[in-house]
Amino acid sequence: MKKTLSVYPSKKELFWGTFYMLLELFGLSYILMYLGSLLPIPLSPEKLNVVFFIVNFGATTLIFRKFIKRTLLDAKGRLAAISFAAIRGFLLYWAGNILVGMLILRLKPDFINVNDANISAMTEANFIPMAICAIFFVPVAEELLFRGILFAGLYKRSRIIAFLVSTAVFSAIHVMGYVGMYPWDTLLLCFIQYIPSSLALGWAYAKSSSILSPLLMHIAINAIGVYAMR
């Protein structure tokens, strides 16, 4: 893995990106729910989620538009290396996911990932919009936030801290909305299940020095997940 990345978000992008990430984690859902309740016909939970994903995609791409441009310019002539890193990262994710899944099933044979189950239900009720969001909008927004801010933002100081913090936050965001709704041990196992993907995504970023590698990986992972839900 390289000691530095080719392109970093600017200090301004990191500032506004961090501000938005905190808003997205702790306030955006409630704001959209409130605004949705003011409509003559309130939006269903499935449609509210689609709106959330669209807003999240729009906000992150707006904040990081210059970082995205610099990344695309940097990728010229390196697409093969970026793609190869994404493929290897995906294989690492797949192997890690299988091992962790086997361990979790040994500990809790009836385990079901509550976030996956919830997304599956929403996708079934609103397939095309949810599929588009899951395959395209979500990977872009999450990679810009969790790899762009947390991983890239900390990578210069410490690669270990970059991996630890980005993995912890990425895993936590997928379960924090279910706190109080499910037993703590179920949520802990859900948290653990997201660790292989976050580590592999960070590895692909560091290996290729381009956020495009984890983005391609994330798109592939979500596309396979959506296909499995059909």
C-alpha positions in Angstrom: 0.0 0.0 0.0 1.2 3.5 -0.8 2.2 5.8 2.1 0.3 8.7 0.5 -2.8 9.0 -1.8 -2.6 10.7 -5.2 -5.5 13.1 -4.5 -6.9 14.4 -1.2 -10.0 16.4 -0.4 -9.1 20.1 0.3 -9.4 21.5 3.8 -12.6 23.3 2.7 -14.1 20.1 1.4 -13.1 18.2 4.6 -14.7 21.0 6.8 -18.0 21.1 4.9 -17.9 17.3 4.4 -17.5 16.7 8.1 -20.3 19.2 8.9 -22.6 17.5 6.4 -21.6 14.0 7.6 -22.7 14.8 11.2 -25.9 16.3 9.8 -26.5 13.1 7.7 -25.8 10.8 10.7 -27.8 12.6 13.3 -30.4 15.0 11.7 -31.1 14.5 8.0 -33.6 11.6 8.5 -35.6 13.6 11.0 -35.6 16.7 8.8 -36.9 14.8 5.8 -39.5 13.0 7.9 -40.8 16.3 9.2 -40.9 17.9 5.7 -42.6 14.8 4.4 -45.3 15.0 7.1 -46.2 18.5 5.8 -47.2 17.2 2.4 -50.9 16.7 1.6 -50.2 13.0 1.2 -47.3 11.9 3.5 -44.5 9.9 1.9 -44.2 6.2 2.7 -41.1 5.0 4.5 -39.8 3.5 1.2 -40.2 6.8 -0.6 -38.7 8.7 2.2 -35.6 6.5 2.0 -35.4 7.2 -1.7 -35.5 10.9 -1.0 -32.9 10.5 1.7 -30.5 8.7 -0.7 -31.1 11.3 -3.5 -30.5 14.2 -1.1 -27.4 12.5 0.3 -26.0 11.9 -3.2 -26.7 15.5 -4.3 -25.1 17.0 -1.1 -22.0 14.9 -1.2 -21.3 15.4 -4.9 -21.8 19.1 -4.5 -19.4 19.4 -1.6 -16.8 17.2 -3.2 -17.2 18.3 -6.8 -13.6 19.6 -7.1 -12.2 16.5 -5.4 -14.2 14.3 -7.8 -12.8 16.4 -10.8 -9.3 16.0 -9.5 -9.8 12.3 -9.0 -11.0 11.8 -12.5 -8.1 13.8 -14.0 -5.7 11.7 -11.9 -7.2 8.5 -13.1 -6.2 9.1 -16.7 -3.8 6.5 -17.7 -4.3 4.5 -14.5 -7.7 2.9 -15.1 -6.2 -0.6 -15.4 -4.4 -0.3 -12.0 -7.5 1.2 -10.4 -9.7 -1.5 -11.7 -7.2 -4.3 -10.7 -7.1 -2.9 -7.2 -10.9 -2.9 -7.1 -11.0 -6.6 -8.2 -8.5 -7.6 -5.6 -10.3 -5.6 -3.0 -13.5 -7.3 -3.9 -11.9 -10.8 -3.5 -10.6 -9.8 -0.1 -14.0 -8.6 0.9 -15.7 -11.8 -0.4 -13.2 -14.0 1.5 -13.5 -11.9 4.7 -17.3 -11.8 4.4 -17.5 -15.6 4.1 -15.3 -16.2 7.1 -17.1 -13.6 9.3 -20.4 -15.0 8.2 -19.4 -18.5 9.2 -18.2 -17.3 12.6 -21.4 -15.3 13.2 -23.6 -18.3 12.3 -21.7 -20.5 14.8 -22.4 -17.9 17.5 -26.0 -17.3 16.5 -27.4 -19.8 14.0 -30.6 -17.8 13.5 -28.8 -14.5 12.8 -30.3 -12.2 10.3 -28.7 -8.8 9.4 -31.4 -6.4 10.3 -30.2 -3.7 8.0 -30.1 -6.1 5.0 -33.6 -7.3 5.9 -34.9 -3.8 6.1 -33.4 -2.8 2.8 -34.7 -6.0 1.2 -38.2 -5.2 2.3 -38.0 -1.6 1.0 -36.5 -2.8 -2.3 -39.3 -5.3 -2.7 -41.9 -2.6 -2.2 -40.2 0.0 -4.5 -37.7 -2.0 -6.5 -36.5 0.3 -9.4 -35.9 3.5 -7.3 -34.4 1.6 -4.5 -32.2 -0.4 -6.8 -30.9 2.7 -8.5 -30.2 4.3 -5.2 -28.5 1.2 -3.7 -26.3 0.6 -6.8 -25.3 4.2 -7.7 -26.3 6.9 -5.2 -25.4 5.1 -2.0 -21.9 4.0 -3.0 -20.9 7.4 -4.3 -22.2 9.2 -1.1 -20.7 6.7 1.3 -17.3 6.5 -0.3 -17.0 10.3 -0.4 -18.0 10.5 3.2 -16.3 7.5 4.8 -13.3 7.0 2.6 -13.0 10.6 1.4 -13.3 12.3 4.8 -12.4 9.7 7.4 -9.9 7.5 5.5 -8.2 10.1 3.3 -8.4 12.7 6.0 -6.5 10.6 8.5 -4.2 8.7 6.1 -1.4 11.2 6.1 -1.2 11.0 9.9 -1.6 7.3 10.4 -2.7 4.5 8.1 -3.7 2.4 11.1 -5.9 5.1 12.5 -7.4 5.7 9.1 -8.4 2.1 8.8 -9.7 1.9 12.4 -11.8 5.0 12.4 -13.3 4.7 8.9 -14.1 1.0 9.6 -15.7 1.7 13.0 -17.9 4.6 11.7 -18.8 2.8 8.4 -19.9 -0.3 10.4 -21.7 1.8 13.0 -23.7 3.8 10.5 -25.3 0.6 9.2 -26.7 -0.4 12.7 -27.1 2.8 14.7 -30.6 3.4 13.3 -31.8 0.1 14.9 -30.5 0.8 18.4 -33.3 0.1 20.9 -35.3 -1.9 18.3 -33.2 -5.1 18.4 -31.1 -6.9 21.1 -27.6 -5.5 21.6 -26.0 -8.8 20.6 -27.8 -8.8 17.2 -26.6 -5.3 16.5 -23.0 -6.2 17.6 -23.0 -9.1 15.1 -24.4 -6.8 12.4 -21.6 -4.3 13.2 -19.0 -7.1 12.9 -20.4 -8.2 9.6 -19.6 -4.8 8.0 -16.0 -4.9 9.1 -14.6 -7.0 6.1 -16.2 -4.7 3.5 -14.9 -1.5 5.1 -11.4 -2.9 5.5 -11.3 -4.1 1.9 -12.7 -0.8 0.6 -9.9 1.0 2.5 -7.3 -1.4 1.3 -8.4 -0.9 -2.4 -8.2 2.9 -1.9 -4.7 2.7 -0.4 -3.5 0.2 -2.9 -4.6 2.2 -6.0 -4.3 5.6 -4.4 -7.6 6.5 -5.9 -11.1 6.6 -4.4 -12.4 5.2 -7.7 -11.3 1.7 -6.6 -13.4 1.4 -3.5 -16.2 3.1 -5.4 -16.2 0.5 -8.1 -16.0 -2.2 -5.4 -19.0 -0.7 -3.5 -21.1 -0.5 -6.7 -20.3 -4.2 -7.4 -21.1 -5.3 -3.8 -24.4 -3.5 -3.8 -25.4 -4.6 -7.3 -24.9 -8.2 -6.3 -26.9 -7.6 -3.1 -29.8 -6.0 -5.1 -29.8 -8.8 -7.6 -30.0 -11.4 -4.7 -33.0 -9.6 -3.4 -35.1 -10.1 -6.6 
